[in-house]
């Protein structure tokens, strides 16, 4: 490989890194706005928050559904990655579980509106649901298992019904501003404590 080839390879690597950085900024900005404005947040607002032009948003995500799906997958990945980190850093497995559940609830807030944004793409929606389960069920299972093994929570709780219950408790937050999903979920988590 000559110096010209190495320079071109280095430039291509820098460009890919810049593309990933811009895409990350767009995903973060869209996720923040989806929490406050829903998935119909104006593209110009997403672009402004990310510090780019609207054309850049469309270059990365040609349709709103593309953007919503990318945000959803990005947040699933972030939630999945957080579990092991919280276990490593938390004072106890139950504390790690509680902090992870808070992240999961925050994620569910941005998920509202996903079905409407993808109404024409049932196969795509099912694929996202499978991705969600593949990534989050093992993490939740590990958190529950470690908290149960430490004696902090009951051992008869499994991940799927637990996540389903959290999801159901978050539904009211979409239509009722006085409904506090985090409080309701905190009560569910408190119910996991091992009876003394």
N, C-alpha and C positions, 0 to 999 in steps of 0.2 A: 504494500500500500504506500503510495507516495504522499507527499505533504498536502497536495491539492485534495486528494481523496479524504485525508484525515480532517482537513478544514471543512469540507462539505459535510462530512459525517458529524462533526462537532456542531456546525450550524443547524443541521437537521435536528439534532438532539436538543439544542437550545429552543428551536421553534416548537417541538413537541412539548417541551416543558412549559413554554409560554402558553400554548393552547390549553394544556391541562390547568394551568393557573387561572386563566380566564374562565374556563368552564367551571372550575371550583367556585370562583367568585359569583358566577351566574347562579349556580345551584344554591349557594348559601343565601344570596339575595332573594331568590324566588321563594325559598323555604321560609324565610323571615316574613315576607309579604303574604304568603299563603296563610300564615297563622292569623294575621290581622285583617286581610282583605279577601281571603279565599282563593281558590285556584283561578278565578277570573281577574286577578290583579292585573292592571294594565302593564303591558310589555315595557312601555316607556319608564314606568316606575321601577321595574326590575332592572332595566338597563342602567338607570340613574344610580340605584343603590349599589350596583356592581361596578360603577365607574366606567361604563362602556356605552357605545351607541346602540340604538335599537337594531341596526343591521347586524351587529355582532351577535345579538340574541338569536336572530333568525338564521344566521350562518351555523350556529351550533345546534339550534332546535327549530327546525323549519315549521313545526306546528305547535300549538298549545299543548296538545296531547303528548307530543315528544318531550316537552319541557316538564310537564306534570309527572310523566313516567320516570324521567331522569331524576327528578327531585325525590320521588318516592323510593327509587332504588338506592339513591345516595343516602337517604335517611335510614333505610333498612340496614344498609352496610354500617353506617355510623352507630346505630343502636346495637347491632351484633358485635361490633368491635369494642364497644364500651363495656360489655359484660365482663370479659376476662380482666380488663384494666381495672374495673371497679373492685373485683375480687382481690386483685393483687394489692390495691391501694387502700381498701376499706378496712376499718377497724375490726369488722366481723362480717361473715357471709350474709347475715340478715340485713345489715346496714347496706352492703353492696346491692342486695336484692331491692331494697327500698329505693335506693338512688337510681337503679336501673329502671324500675317501674316508673319513676318520675319521668325519665327520658322517653320511655315507651309511650306514656300518656301525652307528652309534648308532640311526639311523632304522630300519634293518632289525630291530633288536632289538624295537622296539615293534610292528613289523608282524606278528611271530609271533602267531598266534591270530586274526588278521583273518579268515582263511577260515572258521574254526569259528564266529566271531561272525556271519558273513554266510551261513551254510550254506543258508538258504532263498532267498537272493537272488543267483542266479548272474549275472543281467544286471547287477546293481549291482556285483558283484565285477569283472566284465569291464570295466565302465565305469571303475572305479577303476584297473585295470591300464592301460587306455588313457591315463588322466590321468597316471599315473606315467610312462609312456613319453614322452608329449607334453611334459611339463615337464622331465624329467631327462635324456633322451637329448641334447637340444641343449646343455645345460650341460656334461655330461660330454664331449661331442664337442669343445666349445670348449677345455676344460681340456687334453684330450689333444693337440689340434692345436697349441695354444700351447706346451705342453711339448716336443712333437716339433719344432716350428719353432725353438725355442731350442737344440735339439741335446741336451737333457737326457734324453729318452727315445726309444725306438724309434718309428719313424713308421708301423709296420704294425699298430697296435692300434686297433680301432674300439670305439665306446662300447657297443653292445649286447652283444657277447660279454664285454667287460670287466665291465659291470654284472652280467651273468648269472653270471660266475665269482665275483664278490664275493658275490652272493646265495647261491650254492652253498656257499661257504666259511663263511657265517654260519649255515647250517642246524644244524650240530652244537652250537652254543651253547645251543639250546633245551632239549636233553635231557641235556647233559653239563656240569656246573658246572666241570669241570677243563679244558674245551675253551676255548681263547683265540682267538676269531674275529678279534680285532684283530691278533694276532700273525700268524695265517695270511694275512690280507689284506695286512699289511705286507710279507710275503715275496713275495706276488704283485706288489705295487707295486714292490718292489725289482727284480724281474725285468724291469720295463719299462725300466730304465736302459740308456742307449745304450752298447754295448760300446766300450771304448777301445782 
